[in-house]
Amino acid sequence: MTTPFPYEPGAAKGPVPPPECPAHGLGIGPGGLRRLYGPEAERDPHGLYDKLRAEHGNVAPVLLHGDVPAWLVLGHSENLHMTRTPSQFSRDSRRWRALQDGSVAPDHPLAPIFTWQPVCVFADGAAHERLRGAVTDSMGRIDTRGVRRHVNRYSNRLVNDFCQQGRVDLVSQFAERLPMMVMCAIIGMPEEYNDRMVQAARDMTRGTATAVASNAYVLDALTRLVQRRRREPSDDFATWLVEHHAGMNDQEVSEHLRLILIAAYEATANLIANVLRIVLTDPRFRARLSGGHMTVPEAVEQTLWDEPPFTSVFGRWAVGDTELGGQQIKAGDALIVGIAPANMDPEVRPDLSADMAGNRAHLAFSGGPHECPGQDIGRAIADVGVDALMMRLPDLELAVEESELSWVGNLMGRHLVELPADFAARPPQDDKEPPSMGRPNPQRTDWEVQSTVRNTTPAPGRAPVPPVAPAAATETATATTTTVEPGGNTAFGPSTVGHIPQQRGASGPAKLWRAVSRWWGGS
């Protein structure tokens, strides 16, 4: 086992070479440590994880861009311990010794990922609770049914753009576009959706020479949005953060919007592409899906195990000297949450071919107090998007050999460059505007009386409808829905009376139900 780094931060001086530099393309760096970047890491990350696990166990020393050392946590239980113990492993990047000694410069290719910002992912304790609470509360105001309607609409709009051509690149023409369209609408800036936003969102997490500029482009658009929402509140996520009782300032709101936009976009774009790749390359997987033996949400969950959208998350920083997975960690050391290797930990998945349907123990969305708060939105975009695409183009077939597919990798993940597919050309479909998805679900009060018969699925949280009495099974009548509003006003609207709940005998409750029914029916 490797004890404290034989190659310490600060050993490498001078400017950080770009990731594409041929001199840094070799897999082994100073101190004999393996690089977590470069051709080998991008070409076969799972192979690299296997080598690191064999050489060091479940926690391995690695090198980041510029040959800056860090620890990659490979084990499932070790990752859970690290993410669930902020007292030992902080999210505050200012603790990083490599920053303190100057071996990591402000223009480092990974700066957009690790530079401290006033956001919940870099906070612990009370500060984290305040900021995370604002995000969680605002997430709770999103109408998920409205989101699904928008996802379906945007999916069909994208399909309309290429359905007459008979060929499509499912990455650039669908997977990379759909999440940004939806997220821009949720946040409150649909007018900012364009190719430049998509490119900047993908670029800023790759550790490229242009990552810092891409980050600035995104943040500038979000800053303008926050300033506009201070003046002109609307029914969107940006306004909810601005108006939250946590009292976030403009910088805090802008940075949180950036965090949510980029994390949700990158994760969901990769997830959609990965699901579609598996559907087009694995006949058994597709047969189970098309045959009804697997639902799209189950396919998405299986993909979150096998091909998580983020392979790793940087980072955590050791609060003090400690031990993890048999390794001696020094105060100020950087650690990386190894999502993909943890999902394939032999102690958790001895058989990687086993069906993981219904099992959500994966770490695709990290864990602990910093677990992704928007994971259900990401799942909804992927579920509905893939389903809408396959409904429109059920005859999609991979247009190239599977061996011709290629990926672009980075510290946080890898994604398909292209996924070309053929299908029978068909005409576009009508695209109608659905209701706004930014409107929060109305909260039902204890004083609201409504019909028990509905043509739509009841909203979550409504009381279950009692069983129907056989004698009243055919009784229906027209009545009025009465709602007593908080201010004491009473609103009336037409509704349809349902069946009388069944009672055991001619008891007081039964008589009461009959009286209510007669009054409700106007008799």
C-alpha positions in Angstrom: 0.0 0.0 0.0 1.1 3.5 -0.7 1.5 5.8 2.3 1.7 9.6 2.0 2.4 10.7 -1.5 6.0 10.0 -2.6 5.4 12.9 -5.0 4.1 15.9 -3.1 2.3 18.9 -4.3 4.6 21.7 -5.3 7.2 19.5 -6.9 6.1 20.5 -10.4 6.8 24.2 -11.1 6.0 26.3 -14.2 2.9 26.6 -16.3 0.5 23.8 -16.6 0.7 22.1 -20.0 -2.5 21.8 -22.0 -4.2 18.4 -21.7 -3.5 17.7 -25.4 0.3 18.0 -24.9 2.0 14.9 -26.3 4.6 15.0 -23.5 1.9 14.4 -21.0 0.1 11.6 -22.9 1.9 8.8 -21.1 0.0 7.1 -18.3 2.7 7.1 -15.7 4.0 10.4 -14.2 6.4 11.5 -11.5 6.7 9.2 -8.5 5.4 6.3 -10.6 1.8 7.5 -10.1 -0.8 7.0 -12.8 -2.3 10.0 -14.5 -6.1 10.4 -14.3 -5.9 12.4 -17.6 -4.5 11.9 -21.1 -5.1 9.2 -23.8 -4.9 6.2 -21.5 -7.4 7.5 -19.0 -9.8 8.7 -21.7 -9.5 5.6 -23.9 -10.1 3.0 -21.2 -11.0 4.5 -17.8 -12.4 1.2 -16.5 -9.1 -0.5 -17.4 -7.3 2.2 -15.5 -9.5 1.7 -12.4 -8.7 -2.0 -12.5 -5.0 -1.3 -12.5 -5.2 1.2 -9.7 -7.4 -1.2 -7.6 -4.9 -4.0 -8.2 -1.9 -1.8 -7.3 -3.3 0.1 -4.3 -6.6 -1.3 -3.2 -9.7 0.8 -2.8 -8.0 4.2 -2.4 -5.3 5.0 -5.0 -2.9 7.9 -5.5 -3.2 9.5 -8.9 -2.1 12.6 -10.8 -4.4 15.4 -12.1 -3.6 17.9 -14.9 -0.2 19.4 -14.3 0.8 16.2 -12.4 -0.9 17.5 -9.2 -1.4 14.6 -6.8 -4.8 13.5 -5.4 -6.5 10.4 -4.1 -9.0 8.5 -6.2 -11.5 6.5 -4.0 -12.4 3.3 -5.8 -14.4 1.3 -3.2 -18.1 1.6 -2.7 -18.0 1.6 1.1 -15.0 4.0 1.2 -16.9 6.4 -1.1 -19.9 6.3 1.1 -17.8 6.9 4.2 -16.1 9.9 2.6 -19.3 11.5 1.3 -21.1 11.0 4.6 -18.4 12.3 6.9 -17.9 16.0 6.1 -16.2 16.4 9.5 -13.2 14.4 8.1 -13.6 15.2 4.4 -14.6 18.7 3.7 -16.0 20.2 0.5 -14.2 23.5 1.1 -11.5 23.6 -1.6 -9.6 26.3 0.2 -8.2 23.6 2.4 -6.2 22.1 -0.6 -2.4 22.3 0.1 -1.8 22.5 -3.6 -3.6 25.8 -3.7 -1.9 27.1 -0.6 1.6 26.3 -1.8 0.9 27.7 -5.3 1.4 24.5 -7.3 -2.1 24.9 -8.7 -2.6 28.2 -10.4 -5.9 30.1 -10.8 -5.9 29.4 -14.5 -5.5 25.6 -14.1 -7.6 23.7 -16.6 -9.7 22.3 -13.7 -10.2 25.7 -12.1 -13.9 25.9 -13.0 -14.4 22.7 -11.0 -12.3 23.3 -7.9 -12.2 27.1 -7.5 -14.1 28.0 -4.3 -17.4 29.7 -4.8 -20.2 30.8 -2.4 -22.3 27.7 -3.3 -23.6 24.8 -1.2 -21.2 22.3 -2.8 -18.2 24.1 -1.3 -19.8 24.6 2.1 -20.2 22.5 5.2 -22.3 22.8 8.4 -24.6 25.7 8.9 -23.5 27.5 5.7 -24.3 24.3 3.7 -27.7 24.0 5.3 -28.7 27.5 4.5 -27.7 27.4 0.8 -28.7 23.8 0.2 -32.1 24.6 1.8 -32.7 27.3 -0.7 -31.9 25.0 -3.6 -34.0 22.1 -2.2 -37.0 24.3 -1.4 -36.9 25.7 -4.9 -36.5 22.3 -6.4 -39.7 21.3 -4.5 -41.6 24.0 -6.3 -41.0 22.6 -9.8 -44.1 21.0 -11.3 -42.6 17.7 -12.4 -45.7 16.9 -14.5 -45.1 20.2 -16.3 -41.5 19.3 -16.8 -42.5 16.0 -18.4 -44.9 17.7 -20.7 -42.1 20.1 -21.8 -39.6 17.3 -22.2 -42.1 15.5 -24.5 -42.8 18.7 -26.5 -39.1 19.6 -26.8 -38.2 16.0 -27.8 -40.8 16.0 -30.5 -39.5 19.4 -31.7 -36.0 18.0 -32.0 -37.2 14.9 -33.8 -39.1 17.1 -36.2 -35.8 18.8 -37.2 -34.4 15.5 -38.6 -37.2 13.0 -39.0 -37.4 13.6 -42.8 -33.7 12.9 -43.3 -33.6 9.2 -42.4 -30.3 9.6 -40.5 -29.4 11.4 -37.2 -26.5 11.8 -34.8 -28.3 11.2 -31.6 -25.6 12.9 -29.6 -25.3 16.3 -31.2 -28.9 16.5 -32.5 -30.7 15.1 -29.5 -28.9 14.1 -26.3 -26.8 17.3 -26.1 -29.7 19.6 -27.0 -32.7 18.3 -25.0 -31.4 18.8 -21.5 -30.2 22.4 -22.2 -33.6 23.3 -23.7 -35.4 22.0 -20.6 -32.9 23.4 -18.0 -33.0 26.9 -19.6 -36.8 26.8 -19.4 -36.8 25.7 -15.8 -34.2 28.3 -14.7 -36.1 31.0 -16.5 -34.0 31.9 -19.6 -35.3 30.0 -22.6 -34.0 32.8 -24.8 -30.4 32.0 -23.8 -30.6 28.5 -25.3 -28.3 28.3 -28.3 -25.4 26.3 -29.6 -22.9 28.5 -27.8 -24.5 27.6 -24.4 -24.4 23.9 -25.2 -20.8 24.1 -26.3 -19.8 26.1 -23.2 -21.5 23.8 -20.8 -19.7 20.7 -22.3 -16.3 22.5 -22.5 -16.1 23.9 -19.0 -15.9 20.5 -17.3 -13.4 19.0 -19.6 -10.2 20.6 -18.4 -9.5 22.2 -21.7 -7.5 25.4 -22.4 -10.8 27.2 -23.1 -12.7 25.9 -20.0 -12.2 29.2 -18.1 -13.6 31.3 -20.9 -16.6 28.9 -21.3 -17.3 29.2 -17.6 -17.3 33.0 -17.9 -19.7 32.9 -20.8 -22.2 30.8 -18.8 -21.8 32.8 -15.6 -22.3 36.1 -17.5 -25.7 34.9 -18.9 -26.8 33.8 -15.5 -25.7 37.0 -13.8 -27.9 39.0 -16.3 -30.8 36.7 -15.5 -30.5 37.3 -11.7 -30.4 41.1 -12.2 -33.4 40.9 -14.3 -35.3 38.7 -11.8 -34.6 41.2 -9.0 -36.4 43.8 -11.1 -39.0 41.6 -12.8 -39.9 38.5 -10.8 -41.4 35.6 -12.7 -42.5 32.0 -12.1 -39.2 30.2 -12.5 -36.3 28.7 -10.6 -34.2 31.9 -10.7 -36.9 33.9 -9.1 -37.5 31.3 -6.4 -33.9 31.5 -5.4 -33.9 35.3 -5.5 -36.9 35.5 -3.2 -36.0 32.6 -0.9 -35.9 33.5 2.8 -32.3 32.3 3.0 -31.5 35.8 1.7 -29.0 34.9 -1.0 -27.1 37.7 -2.7 -26.8 38.1 -6.5 -23.5 36.2 -6.6 -24.8 33.3 -4.6 -27.9 33.0 -6.8 -25.8 33.2 -10.0 -23.3 30.6 -8.8 -26.0 28.2 -7.7 -27.8 28.6 -11.0 -24.5 27.8 -12.8 -24.0 24.8 -10.6 -27.5 23.5 -11.3 -27.5 24.2 -15.0 -24.1 22.6 -15.7 -24.4 19.6 -13.4 -27.9 18.8 -14.6 -27.0 19.4 -18.2 -23.8 17.4 -18.3 -25.3 14.5 -16.3 -28.5 14.3 -18.3 -26.9 14.6 -21.7 -24.4 11.8 -20.9 -27.2 9.7 -19.5 -29.5 10.0 -22.5 -26.6 9.2 -24.9 -25.5 6.2 -22.8 -29.1 4.8 -22.7 -29.5 5.2 -26.4 -26.1 3.6 -27.1 -27.0 0.5 -25.1 -30.4 0.3 -26.8 -28.8 0.4 -30.2 -25.9 -1.9 -29.5 -27.3 -4.5 -27.1 -30.0 -6.6 -28.8 -31.1 -8.3 -25.6 -31.4 -5.0 -23.8 -33.5 -3.6 -26.6 -35.7 -6.7 -26.8 -36.5 -6.5 -23.1 -37.3 -2.8 -23.5 -39.5 -3.2 -26.7 -41.1 -6.3 -25.4 -42.3 -4.7 -22.2 -40.1 -6.7 -19.9 -38.2 -3.5 -19.0 -39.6 0.1 -18.7 -37.6 3.1 -19.8 -37.1 4.2 -16.2 -35.7 0.7 -15.4 -33.4 1.0 -18.5 -32.2 4.4 -17.2 -31.5 3.0 -13.7 -29.5 0.1 -15.2 -27.5 2.6 -17.2 -26.8 4.6 -14.0 -25.0 1.5 -12.7 -23.1 0.5 -15.8 -22.4 3.9 -17.5 -23.0 6.7 -14.9 -23.0 10.2 -16.5 -20.2 11.3 -14.1 -17.4 8.8 -13.6 -16.0 10.8 -10.7 -16.5 14.0 -8.8 -13.7 16.3 -7.6 -13.4 16.8 -4.8 -13.1 16.4 -1.1 -10.3 17.7 1.1 -9.0 16.1 4.2 -9.7 18.2 7.3 -6.8 16.5 9.2 -4.5 13.5 9.0 -6.7 10.4 8.7 -6.9 6.9 7.2 -9.1 5.7 4.4 -9.0 2.3 2.7 -5.6 1.5 4.2 -4.1 4.7 3.0 -2.6 7.5 5.2 -4.3 10.7 4.1 -2.7 14.0 5.1 -4.5 17.2 6.1 -5.2 19.2 2.9 -5.0 16.3 0.5 -7.4 16.2 -2.3 -9.7 13.3 -2.8 -12.0 12.3 -5.7 -15.3 10.5 -5.4 -14.9 7.5 -7.7 -18.5 7.0 -9.0 -17.9 4.6 -11.8 -15.3 2.4 -10.0 -17.5 2.3 -6.9 -20.5 1.1 -9.0 -18.2 -1.8 -10.2 -16.6 -2.6 -6.9 -16.3 -6.4 -6.8 -17.5 -6.4 -3.2 -20.8 -4.8 -4.4 -21.1 -6.3 -7.9 -19.2 -9.6 -8.1 -21.2 -10.3 -11.4 -21.2 -7.2 -13.6 -23.7 -8.8 -15.9 -26.3 -9.2 -13.2 -29.6 -7.2 -13.6 -29.7 -4.3 -11.2 -33.3 -3.3 -11.9 -34.9 -1.7 -8.9 -31.6 -1.2 -7.1 -30.7 2.4 -6.4 -27.6 1.8 -4.3 -25.4 3.1 -7.1 -23.4 6.3 -6.5 -24.4 7.9 -9.9 -25.6 11.0 -7.9 -22.9 10.8 -5.2 -24.1 10.5 -1.6 -24.3 12.1 1.8 -25.4 15.7 2.4 -24.0 16.7 -1.0 -26.0 14.1 -3.0 -27.4 15.7 -6.1 -30.7 17.4 -5.2 -32.0 17.5 -8.9 -31.6 13.8 -9.7 -35.3 13.3 -10.2 -35.4 16.1 -12.8 -32.5 14.4 -14.6 -34.3 11.1 -14.5 -37.5 12.7 -15.8 -35.7 14.3 -18.8 -34.0 11.0 -19.7 -37.1 8.9 -19.1 -39.5 11.0 -21.2 -36.9 12.0 -23.8 -35.8 8.5 -24.6 -39.4 7.2 -24.6 -40.6 10.0 -26.9 -37.7 9.4 -29.3 -38.3 5.7 -29.5 -42.1 6.2 -29.9 -41.5 8.5 -32.9 -38.6 6.4 -34.4 -39.0 2.8 -33.2 -36.9 1.6 -36.2 -33.7 3.3 -35.1 -30.6 1.3 -36.0 -26.9 2.0 -35.4 -25.5 3.4 -38.7 -21.9 2.3 -38.0 -20.1 -0.6 -36.5 -20.0 -0.4 -32.7 -16.2 -0.5 -32.8 -16.3 2.8 -34.6 -17.9 4.7 -31.7 -15.5 7.0 -29.9 -15.5 8.9 -26.6 -14.1 12.1 -25.2 -13.0 11.8 -21.6 -12.1 14.1 -18.7 -11.7 13.9 -15.0 -15.4 13.9 -14.3 -16.6 11.6 -17.1 -16.6 10.6 -20.7 -19.2 11.0 -23.4 -19.9 9.8 -26.9 -18.6 11.9 -29.7 -21.3 10.7 -32.1 -24.1 8.1 -32.2 -25.2 7.9 -35.8 -28.4 6.1 -36.5 -30.6 5.3 -39.5 -34.4 5.1 -39.7 -37.2 5.3 -42.2 -37.9 9.0 -43.0 -41.3 10.3 -41.9 -43.1 13.6 -41.8 -43.0 15.9 -38.7 -45.8 16.0 -36.2 -47.7 18.9 -34.8 -46.1 20.6 -31.8 -48.5 22.3 -29.4 -47.5 24.5 -26.5 -48.3 22.8 -23.1 -49.0 24.6 -19.9 -46.1 26.3 -18.1 -43.9 24.0 -16.1 -42.7 26.8 -13.9 -45.9 27.1 -12.0 -45.7 25.6 -8.5 -48.2 22.9 -7.6 -51.1 24.5 -5.6 -51.2 23.4 -2.0 -54.5 21.8 -1.0 -55.9 23.1 2.3 -57.9 21.2 4.8 -61.0 23.3 3.8 -61.1 22.3 0.2 -64.0 20.0 -0.8 -63.7 18.3 -4.2 -65.4 15.6 -6.1 -64.0 12.1 -5.7 -64.3 11.3 -9.4 -61.6 12.7 -11.6 -60.5 12.2 -15.2 -56.9 12.7 -14.3 -54.5 11.2 -11.8 -55.0 12.7 -8.3 -52.2 15.0 -7.2 -49.7 13.6 -4.7 -50.7 13.9 -1.1 -54.5 13.6 -1.6 -56.4 11.3 0.8 -57.3 7.9 -0.7 -60.8 7.5 -2.0 -62.9 5.1 0.3 -64.4 2.0 -1.3 -67.6 2.4 -3.3 -70.8 1.2 -1.8 -72.5 -1.4 -4.0 -75.9 0.2 -3.7 -74.5 3.5 -4.8 -72.4 2.2 -7.6 -74.6 3.8 -10.3 -75.3 7.1 -8.5 -73.8 10.2 -10.2 -74.9 13.8 -10.1 -73.8 17.2 -11.0 -72.6 19.3 -8.0 -70.3 22.2 -7.1 -66.8 22.2 -5.9 -66.4 24.6 -3.0 -63.0 25.9 -1.9 -62.6 28.2 1.1 -59.5 30.2 0.4 -57.1 31.5 3.0 -58.6 34.9 3.0 -62.1 33.5 3.8 -63.4 33.8 0.2 -65.4 31.0 -1.2 -65.0 29.9 -4.8 -67.4 27.7 -6.8 -66.9 25.6 -9.8 -68.7 22.7 -11.6 -67.6 19.2 -10.8 -69.1 15.6 -10.8 -70.2 13.9 -7.7 -68.6 10.5 -7.1 -69.7 7.3 -5.3 -70.6 7.2 -1.7 -67.9 5.5 0.4 -68.9 2.1 1.7 -69.8 1.7 5.4 -70.3 -1.5 7.4 -73.9 -0.7 8.6 -76.5 1.9 9.3 -74.1 3.7 11.6 -73.7 7.4 12.3 -70.9 7.7 9.7 -73.1 6.0 7.1 -76.0 8.4 7.8 -73.6 11.3 7.6 -72.3 10.2 4.2 -75.9 9.9 2.9 -76.7 13.4 4.2 -73.6 14.8 2.6 -74.4 13.0 -0.6 -77.9 14.4 -0.7 -76.6 17.9 0.0 -73.8 17.5 -2.5 -76.3 16.4 -5.2 -78.5 19.4 -4.5 -81.4 17.3 -3.1 
